[in-house]
């Protein structure tokens, strides 16, 4: 089996394609189930965010795995395979592992170093656990990726150098003017909205208003910064009295339409909004799929900032030293992962060899005991003979088994395991007979991030 990733991100696909490809909720669960039922896929998890949709799979055939996953992504997104292929990238084996480590560390994010992605990776692995689509291979890979991501943030300044998507968005929307004295409306009450509310308050917004479909969630979020709650059914009235609108809901369609923006403008210009609020009205869309109608940006005095304008904005902020430090960490983690995988390939052979030796020793000792007992040898003497024979066998096996584990850590190490199987006549089923998969769920520290 080998690790495969098939995906598209802000680097490879236009926003419109990402919007259509993004899956969540029950649909994501169904996609996981369909992927793991593919004939060439043993395990899978899917990272689906506003900036990427990536399928990670443990496959036994590269081409079969790629073809099956592409067909499912096309079916779920409604994008033809021909059009989808233009935006897809494929990584396999070491490159797939390296890519996931870069994703978890924030190096592959739209805003380099942003810290939301590590939680999104953790959530993707957890969801796969809940749906029973992940096993030892991808579970271990997920653990390594989370560890690499946490190391990158703990040992370098990448998280401080790379501003969050919300901070970058606000800076772009206001062209660096800052939020001091501004009135901000946040539409939505999810994770991104929580970041938006906290960031707006931290940057000195004079007023923070939250509007959400579920009012109780809006109230909790607004209360965290001493803000206010508005009715989502009358956005125009609230928009008429603010300077900046940040929308980041999980809605499938547009939340802030051109008609709503027109209504808000008429109220501002007609004096029904706050008397000291003047044009322009800035709309920041951080949702995927998008919340705000791009056509609203053509209205006089309205500025719409979407994901397209934010792409790549973190590269300048991330210092070269921090980037190099993170890449060094990822190289260490990748090397350690590779050593562990290669060593694991020989472990069943070593176990099978020791099991076979134990079986042979037990059989011979049983025969010897039968003969010596007839000659009147005591039980204590028989026990001493048995311990001596077992020590001799253990010592004879110790050097070759330790050495083969060391050699297996190097590239091509599987050849040594194969030689061991030939030399000791270990059939292909020998390892299977003594090796049983064990449940090995993510530790609570990894699930919670340990941050």
C-alpha positions in Angstrom: 0.0 0.0 0.0 1.1 3.6 -0.7 -0.1 7.1 0.3 -1.8 9.1 -2.5 -3.2 12.6 -2.5 -5.5 14.0 -5.1 -6.6 17.6 -4.6 -7.0 21.2 -5.7 -6.3 24.4 -3.7 -6.0 28.2 -4.0 -2.7 27.6 -5.8 -4.1 25.4 -8.5 -7.8 26.3 -9.0 -9.8 29.5 -9.5 -12.2 30.4 -6.7 -15.3 29.4 -8.6 -13.9 25.9 -9.0 -13.0 25.6 -5.3 -16.5 26.8 -4.4 -18.1 24.0 -6.4 -15.6 21.3 -5.2 -15.9 22.1 -1.5 -17.8 19.5 0.5 -19.0 19.5 4.1 -21.5 18.1 6.5 -23.4 14.9 5.5 -22.0 15.2 1.9 -18.5 14.9 3.2 -19.4 11.8 5.1 -20.9 10.2 2.0 -17.8 11.1 0.0 -15.6 9.4 2.5 -17.7 6.3 2.4 -17.7 6.2 -1.4 -13.9 6.7 -1.6 -13.1 3.9 0.8 -15.3 1.6 -1.2 -13.2 2.1 -4.3 -11.5 -1.2 -5.2 -7.9 0.3 -5.0 -8.4 2.3 -1.8 -8.0 0.8 1.7 -8.2 4.0 3.8 -9.0 7.7 3.3 -9.5 11.1 4.9 -10.5 14.4 3.2 -9.4 17.9 4.0 -12.2 20.2 2.7 -11.8 23.9 3.5 -12.3 27.2 1.8 -8.8 27.0 0.3 -8.4 23.3 -0.5 -10.1 20.0 -1.2 -7.7 17.1 -0.8 -8.3 13.4 -0.7 -5.6 11.4 1.1 -5.8 7.6 0.5 -3.8 4.5 1.1 -4.0 2.7 -2.2 -2.6 -0.5 -3.7 -2.6 0.7 -7.3 -1.7 4.3 -8.3 -3.6 4.7 -11.5 -6.7 2.9 -10.2 -6.7 5.1 -7.1 -6.3 8.3 -9.0 -9.0 7.4 -11.6 -11.5 6.4 -8.9 -10.9 9.5 -6.8 -11.1 11.9 -9.7 -14.4 10.4 -10.8 -15.9 10.8 -7.4 -14.6 14.4 -7.1 -16.2 15.2 -10.4 -19.5 13.6 -9.4 -19.7 15.4 -6.1 -18.7 18.8 -7.5 -20.7 18.6 -10.7 -17.6 19.6 -12.6 -16.7 17.5 -15.7 -13.5 15.4 -15.3 -11.9 17.3 -18.1 -12.4 20.7 -16.5 -11.6 19.4 -13.0 -8.3 17.8 -14.2 -7.0 21.2 -15.1 -7.1 22.2 -11.5 -6.0 18.9 -9.8 -2.6 17.9 -8.5 -1.5 14.4 -7.6 1.3 13.4 -5.1 2.4 9.9 -4.4 4.3 8.2 -1.6 7.0 10.5 -0.2 5.8 13.5 -2.1 2.3 12.9 -0.7 3.6 12.7 2.9 5.8 15.8 2.3 2.7 17.7 1.0 0.6 16.9 4.0 3.4 18.1 6.3 3.6 21.4 4.5 -0.1 21.8 4.7 -0.3 21.1 8.4 2.6 23.5 9.1 0.9 26.3 7.2 3.5 26.6 4.4 1.0 25.7 1.8 -1.7 28.1 3.1 -3.0 31.1 1.3 -1.6 33.2 4.2 1.6 31.5 5.1 1.7 30.3 8.7 -2.0 30.8 9.5 -2.9 28.5 12.4 -6.4 27.4 11.4 -5.2 24.6 9.0 -3.7 22.4 11.8 -7.2 22.3 13.4 -8.7 21.5 10.0 -6.3 18.6 9.4 -7.1 17.3 12.9 -10.8 17.6 12.2 -10.4 15.7 8.9 -8.7 12.8 10.6 -11.2 12.7 13.4 -14.1 12.7 10.9 -12.6 9.8 9.0 -12.3 8.0 12.4 -16.0 8.6 13.0 -16.9 7.2 9.6 -14.5 4.2 9.9 -12.6 5.1 6.7 -9.1 5.5 8.3 -6.7 2.8 9.5 -3.2 2.5 10.8 -1.4 3.9 7.7 -3.3 7.2 7.5 -3.8 7.5 11.2 0.0 7.4 11.8 0.4 9.8 8.9 -2.1 12.2 10.4 -0.3 12.0 13.8 3.0 12.8 12.1 1.5 15.8 10.3 -0.1 17.2 13.4 3.2 16.8 15.3 5.1 18.5 12.5 2.5 21.4 12.5 2.8 21.9 16.2 6.6 21.8 16.0 6.6 24.4 13.3 4.6 26.8 15.5 6.4 26.0 18.7 9.9 26.2 17.4 9.7 29.0 14.8 7.9 32.3 14.4 5.9 31.1 11.4 2.6 31.6 13.2 3.4 35.1 14.2 5.0 36.1 10.9 2.1 34.8 8.9 -1.0 36.8 9.8 -4.3 35.0 10.0 -6.6 35.1 7.0 -8.9 37.5 8.9 -6.2 40.0 9.7 -4.9 39.9 6.2 -8.4 40.4 4.8 -9.1 43.3 7.1 -5.8 44.9 6.2 -6.6 44.5 2.5 -10.1 45.7 2.8 -9.2 48.9 4.7 -5.9 49.4 2.7 -3.9 49.5 6.0 -6.0 52.3 7.6 -6.8 50.2 10.7 -10.1 49.5 12.5 -9.8 52.1 15.2 -13.2 53.8 15.5 -14.8 51.6 12.8 -18.1 49.9 12.9 -18.0 46.2 11.9 -20.7 43.7 11.1 -19.7 40.0 11.1 -22.2 37.7 9.3 -22.0 34.1 10.6 -21.1 32.6 14.0 -18.7 29.7 13.1 -15.0 29.4 13.6 -14.0 32.0 11.0 -16.6 34.4 12.3 -15.2 33.9 15.8 -11.8 34.9 14.6 -13.2 37.9 12.8 -15.1 39.1 15.9 -12.0 38.7 18.1 -9.7 40.3 15.5 -12.0 43.3 15.0 -12.2 43.9 18.8 -8.5 43.5 19.2 -7.8 46.0 16.4 -9.9 48.6 18.1 -13.3 48.5 16.3 -15.7 50.9 17.9 -18.7 48.6 17.4 -18.9 44.9 16.6 -22.3 43.5 15.5 -22.9 39.8 14.8 -25.7 38.5 12.6 -26.4 34.8 12.3 -29.2 32.4 11.4 -29.1 30.9 14.9 -29.5 33.9 17.2 -28.2 32.2 20.3 -24.9 31.5 18.7 -24.7 35.1 17.6 -25.4 36.2 21.1 -22.7 34.1 22.6 -20.2 35.3 20.0 -21.1 39.0 20.4 -21.0 38.7 24.2 -17.4 37.5 24.1 -16.3 41.0 23.0 -19.1 43.1 24.4 -20.7 43.4 20.9 -24.3 43.5 19.7 -26.6 41.2 17.8 -28.5 42.0 14.6 -31.3 40.3 12.8 -30.1 38.3 9.8 -33.4 38.8 8.1 -32.8 42.6 7.8 -29.1 42.8 6.9 -29.6 46.0 4.9 -30.6 48.0 8.0 -27.6 46.9 9.9 -25.2 47.3 6.9 -26.4 50.9 6.6 -24.9 51.7 9.9 -21.4 50.1 9.6 -18.2 50.7 7.8 -17.0 47.1 7.2 -19.0 43.9 6.6 -17.1 40.6 7.1 -19.1 37.6 5.9 -18.0 34.0 6.6 -21.0 31.7 6.9 -21.3 28.1 5.7 -24.3 28.8 3.5 -24.6 27.1 0.1 -25.8 30.3 -1.6 -25.3 34.1 -1.5 -26.1 35.7 1.8 -25.3 39.3 0.9 -26.9 39.9 -2.5 -26.6 42.9 -4.7 -30.2 43.8 -3.8 -29.3 43.8 -0.1 -26.3 46.1 -0.7 -28.4 48.4 -2.9 -30.9 48.6 0.0 -28.2 49.4 2.5 -26.7 52.1 0.3 -30.1 53.8 -0.1 -30.6 53.8 3.6 -27.2 55.3 4.2 -27.7 58.0 1.6 -31.2 58.6 2.8 -30.1 59.3 6.3 -31.7 56.2 7.9 -28.3 54.8 8.8 -25.9 56.2 11.4 -25.5 59.9 10.7 -21.7 59.8 11.0 -21.2 56.8 8.7 -20.3 57.8 5.2 -19.3 55.9 2.0 -17.5 53.8 1.1 -19.0 50.5 2.3 -16.4 47.8 2.4 -17.5 44.1 2.1 -15.0 41.4 3.0 -16.0 37.9 1.9 -14.1 35.1 3.7 -16.6 32.4 2.9 -16.3 29.4 0.6 -18.5 29.2 -1.3 -18.7 32.9 -1.4 -21.3 34.8 0.7 -21.3 38.2 -1.1 -22.4 38.8 -4.6 -19.4 40.0 -6.6 -21.8 42.2 -8.6 -22.1 44.4 -5.5 -18.6 45.6 -6.1 -19.8 47.5 -9.2 -22.1 49.7 -7.1 -20.9 53.2 -6.5 -19.0 53.5 -3.2 -18.9 49.8 -2.6 -15.7 47.7 -2.3 -15.8 43.9 -2.3 -12.7 42.0 -1.2 -12.8 38.2 -1.8 -10.4 35.3 -1.7 -8.9 36.2 -5.0 -7.4 39.4 -3.7 -6.0 37.7 -0.6 -4.1 34.9 -2.4 -0.4 34.8 -1.5 -0.5 37.8 0.8 1.3 35.9 3.6 4.5 35.2 1.7 5.9 38.7 2.3 5.1 38.5 5.9 6.8 35.2 6.6 10.5 35.8 7.2 13.1 33.8 5.3 14.6 32.5 8.5 11.3 31.2 9.7 10.5 29.6 6.4 13.9 27.8 6.3 13.5 26.7 9.9 10.0 25.2 9.2 11.3 23.4 6.1 14.1 21.9 8.2 11.6 20.6 10.7 9.6 19.1 7.9 12.6 17.4 6.5 13.4 15.9 9.9 9.8 14.7 10.3 9.7 13.2 6.8 13.0 11.4 7.4 11.8 10.0 10.7 8.5 8.9 9.2 10.4 7.2 6.3 12.6 5.3 8.7 9.7 4.2 10.8 7.8 2.9 7.7 10.8 1.1 6.3 11.5 -0.5 9.7 7.9 -1.5 10.1 8.1 -3.5 6.8 10.6 -5.9 8.3 9.0 -6.2 11.7 6.5 -9.0 10.7 9.4 -11.0 9.2 11.3 -10.7 12.5 8.3 -11.7 14.5 7.6 -14.7 12.2 11.3 -15.8 12.5 11.2 -15.7 16.3 7.8 -17.5 16.3 9.2 -20.2 14.1 12.3 -20.6 16.2 10.2 -20.8 19.4 8.0 -23.5 17.8 11.1 -25.6 16.7 12.7 -25.2 20.2 9.5 -26.2 22.0 9.0 -29.3 19.8 12.6 -30.4 20.3 12.5 -29.8 24.1 9.4 -31.8 24.3 11.0 -34.8 22.6 14.1 -34.4 24.7 12.1 -34.3 27.9 10.4 -37.5 27.0 13.7 -39.4 26.5 15.5 -37.9 29.5 12.6 -38.4 31.9 12.7 -42.2 31.1 16.3 -42.1 32.2 15.4 -40.5 35.5 16.5 -36.9 34.9 14.9 -34.5 37.5 12.5 -31.8 36.6 14.9 -29.1 37.7 17.6 -30.4 35.3 15.1 -30.4 32.5 14.2 -26.8 33.2 17.9 -25.8 33.2 18.3 -27.5 29.8 15.3 -25.8 28.4 16.5 -22.3 29.5 19.9 -23.0 28.1 18.6 -24.0 24.7 16.3 -21.0 24.5 19.2 -18.7 25.5 21.4 -20.2 22.8 18.6 -19.7 20.1 17.9 -16.1 21.3 21.6 -15.2 21.1 22.0 -16.7 17.6 18.9 -14.8 16.4 19.7 -11.5 18.2 22.4 -10.2 15.9 20.7 -10.9 12.5 17.3 -9.6 13.7 18.8 -6.4 15.1 20.9 -5.9 12.0 18.0 -6.5 9.6 16.0 -3.8 11.4 18.9 -1.4 11.1 19.3 -2.2 7.4 15.6 -2.0 6.8 15.7 1.7 7.8 17.8 2.4 4.7 16.4 2.7 1.2 15.9 -0.7 -0.3 15.7 -2.3 3.2 12.8 -4.6 2.1 15.5 -6.6 0.2 17.0 -7.6 3.6 13.7 -8.8 4.9 13.1 -10.8 1.7 16.5 -12.4 2.2 15.7 -13.3 5.7 12.4 -15.0 4.6 14.3 -17.0 2.0 17.1 -18.1 4.3 14.8 -19.3 7.1 12.1 -20.6 4.8 9.4 -18.2 6.0 6.4 -18.6 3.7 4.3 -15.6 2.6 1.7 -16.2 5.2 4.1 -16.6 8.1 4.1 -12.9 9.0 0.3 -12.7 8.7 -0.2 -15.6 11.1 1.7 -13.9 13.9 0.7 -10.2 13.2 -2.6 -8.8 14.2 -3.8 -5.2 13.6 -4.3 -3.3 16.8 -6.5 -0.4 17.5 -4.4 2.7 17.7 -6.6 5.8 17.9 -5.1 9.3 17.9 -4.1 10.2 21.4 -6.2 12.8 23.2 -3.2 15.2 23.0 -3.1 14.9 19.2 -6.9 15.2 18.9 -6.9 18.3 21.0 -3.8 19.7 19.5 -1.9 20.0 22.8 -1.5 23.7 22.2 
